[in-house]
């Protein structure tokens, strides 16, 4: 279903253009001056004319985003963040949401590492890369989109997005998400299965929650659905190469 979100234009003194991005198999029409971030978006541009959602940013959006930011940023970067927030607000009403995680694929199986920022999920993912080599592909290093489809109700897919962290790790692909791993720092390495009830609070801390009540309710339902579909793991690890080997051998035993 096509939806238009907000109609006020910004950057009236600057050049504006329309382009369409395919993200998580949704087509988003963007009507803003975002060419400053072309390197982040270039793999998502599409010539497909079908539009699922049209996104525009208003001055109020910019002011609200500035008030939320802990750091002083350029107007163009604030606009970039506004676009990502509008997409994140729209997704839950269409069976998808943003999951803060480092997500990758091993032999056709998707794995997500979730943890508080600074815990080391990206570092641990790179240890897996060193261990597995070409068997592993990074989908998104920071904010993949998880999406469900009506014809595959028990198979969540994790998609790459332009919002892939300061390391810019990821690509435009999807993977069937089978494992969610919650990472903790530890002097010793271990990996053990988790119960869904023990993972709920941890998962809520890693999911963007919209302010719209209906979208927030849909997000909670999608979280419950995701935790029911995936195998859940607690990984305690240091940052030594053996950490990846212990976790991998446990999950793939």
C-alpha positions in Angstrom: 0.0 0.0 0.0 1.5 3.4 -1.0 1.7 5.9 1.8 2.9 9.5 1.8 4.5 10.8 5.0 4.5 14.6 5.3 4.4 17.0 2.4 6.4 20.0 3.5 9.6 20.5 1.6 12.9 21.6 3.1 16.1 23.0 1.7 14.2 25.5 -0.5 17.4 27.2 -1.5 19.2 24.1 -2.4 18.9 21.6 -5.3 16.3 18.9 -4.6 15.7 15.7 -6.4 13.5 12.6 -6.3 14.9 9.1 -6.2 13.7 5.7 -5.2 15.5 3.3 -2.9 14.7 -0.4 -2.5 15.3 -1.3 1.2 14.1 -4.6 2.7 12.1 -5.1 -0.6 10.2 -1.9 0.0 10.4 1.0 -2.4 10.9 4.4 -0.7 10.6 7.5 -2.8 12.9 10.1 -1.3 12.4 13.8 -2.2 15.4 15.5 -0.5 18.9 16.5 -1.2 20.7 13.4 0.1 23.4 13.1 -2.5 25.9 14.0 0.2 25.4 10.4 1.3 25.4 8.8 -2.2 28.1 6.3 -1.2 25.8 5.0 1.5 22.8 4.8 -0.8 24.2 3.8 -4.2 23.6 0.1 -3.8 19.9 0.8 -2.9 18.9 3.0 -5.8 16.3 1.4 -8.1 14.6 2.2 -11.4 11.5 0.4 -10.2 8.5 2.8 -10.4 6.4 1.0 -7.8 6.4 3.1 -4.6 5.5 1.7 -1.2 6.2 4.9 0.8 7.1 8.5 0.0 9.3 10.3 2.5 9.8 14.0 3.0 11.3 16.0 5.9 10.0 19.2 7.5 11.7 21.9 9.4 9.9 20.6 12.5 11.4 17.2 11.9 14.9 18.7 11.8 14.4 20.7 15.0 13.0 17.6 16.8 16.0 15.6 15.6 18.5 18.2 16.7 16.9 18.3 20.2 17.4 14.5 20.5 21.0 14.5 19.3 23.8 14.5 21.9 26.2 15.9 19.3 26.2 18.9 17.0 25.8 17.7 13.4 25.4 19.3 10.0 21.9 20.0 8.7 22.5 17.4 5.9 23.4 14.7 8.4 20.4 15.5 10.5 18.2 15.1 7.4 19.9 11.7 6.8 18.9 10.7 10.4 15.4 12.0 9.9 14.9 9.8 6.9 16.1 6.7 8.8 13.7 7.5 11.7 10.7 8.0 9.3 11.5 4.6 7.7 11.8 3.0 11.2 8.4 4.5 12.2 6.7 3.2 9.0 8.1 -0.3 9.1 6.2 -1.9 12.0 2.8 -1.3 10.3 4.1 -3.4 7.5 5.5 -6.4 9.4 9.1 -5.1 9.7 11.3 -3.3 12.2 14.8 -2.1 12.8 17.0 -4.3 15.0 20.2 -2.8 16.5 22.6 -5.6 15.8 25.6 -6.9 13.8 24.0 -9.4 11.4 25.7 -11.8 9.0 25.1 -15.0 7.0 27.0 -18.3 7.4 26.3 -21.0 4.8 22.9 -19.5 4.1 21.9 -19.1 7.7 21.4 -15.6 9.3 22.9 -14.8 12.7 22.4 -11.5 14.7 24.7 -10.3 17.4 22.9 -8.0 19.8 24.5 -6.0 22.6 24.8 -2.6 24.1 27.0 -0.2 22.1 30.6 -0.7 23.1 30.3 -4.3 24.2 32.2 -5.6 21.2 29.6 -7.2 18.9 31.4 -5.8 15.7 34.8 -7.0 17.0 33.3 -10.5 17.8 31.7 -10.6 14.3 35.1 -9.9 12.8 36.6 -12.8 14.8 34.0 -15.0 13.1 35.1 -13.6 9.7 38.7 -14.6 10.5 37.5 -18.1 11.5 35.1 -18.7 8.6 36.5 -16.7 5.7 34.4 -16.7 2.6 31.7 -18.9 4.2 30.5 -15.7 6.0 29.0 -12.6 4.5 28.2 -9.4 6.6 24.6 -8.3 6.0 24.7 -5.2 8.2 27.0 -4.1 11.0 24.5 -1.9 12.9 20.9 -1.5 11.9 19.4 -4.3 9.7 15.7 -4.5 9.0 13.9 -7.6 10.1 10.9 -8.4 8.0 8.1 -11.1 8.0 6.1 -12.2 5.0 2.5 -13.5 5.0 3.5 -16.6 3.0 6.4 -17.4 5.4 5.0 -16.5 8.8 7.8 -18.3 10.7 10.7 -17.2 8.7 12.1 -13.7 9.6 14.5 -12.2 7.0 17.3 -9.8 8.0 18.1 -7.1 5.3 21.0 -4.8 4.8 20.4 -1.1 5.0 22.3 2.1 4.4 22.4 2.6 8.2 25.3 0.2 8.7 27.4 1.9 11.4 30.6 3.9 11.3 32.5 1.0 9.9 30.1 0.8 6.9 29.9 -3.0 7.1 27.2 -4.6 5.1 25.6 -5.1 1.7 22.2 -5.1 -0.1 21.0 -8.6 0.6 18.7 -10.6 2.9 19.2 -13.7 4.9 16.8 -16.0 6.8 17.5 -15.1 10.4 17.8 -18.3 12.5 20.0 -17.3 15.5 20.0 -14.3 17.8 23.0 -14.1 20.1 23.2 -11.7 23.0 26.9 -10.7 23.7 28.5 -10.1 27.1 32.1 -9.4 27.9 33.8 -12.0 30.0 37.3 -13.2 30.7 36.4 -16.7 29.7 34.5 -17.8 26.5 31.2 -19.6 26.6 28.0 -20.0 24.6 24.7 -21.4 25.9 21.1 -21.5 24.8 18.6 -19.0 26.3 14.9 -19.2 27.1 12.6 -16.7 25.4 11.5 -15.3 28.7 15.1 -14.4 29.5 15.7 -12.7 26.2 12.6 -10.4 26.0 14.1 -7.5 28.0 17.4 -7.8 26.2 15.7 -7.7 22.9 13.5 -4.7 23.7 16.8 -2.7 24.4 17.9 -3.4 20.9 14.8 -2.5 18.9 13.7 0.9 17.8 10.3 1.7 19.3 8.0 4.1 17.4 6.1 6.8 19.3 2.9 6.0 17.4 0.8 3.7 19.7 -0.3 1.4 16.9 3.2 1.1 15.4 4.6 0.4 18.9 2.0 -2.4 19.5 3.0 -3.9 16.1 6.7 -3.7 17.1 6.0 -5.6 20.4 4.1 -8.3 18.5 6.9 -8.6 16.0 9.5 -8.9 18.7 7.5 -11.8 20.3 7.2 -13.4 16.9 11.0 -13.1 16.2 12.0 -14.6 19.6 9.6 -17.5 18.9 11.1 -18.2 15.5 14.8 -18.0 16.3 17.2 -20.0 18.4 18.5 -17.7 21.2 22.0 -17.8 22.7 24.0 -16.0 25.4 27.6 -15.6 24.3 30.1 -14.6 27.0 33.4 -13.7 25.4 36.7 -12.0 25.5 38.2 -10.6 22.3 40.6 -13.4 21.6 40.2 -15.6 18.4 39.1 -18.6 20.5 35.9 -16.7 21.4 34.6 -17.1 17.9 35.5 -20.8 17.8 33.7 -21.6 21.0 30.5 -19.8 20.0 30.5 -21.2 16.5 31.1 -24.8 17.5 28.3 -24.5 20.1 25.8 -23.1 17.7 26.7 -25.3 14.7 27.4 -28.4 16.7 
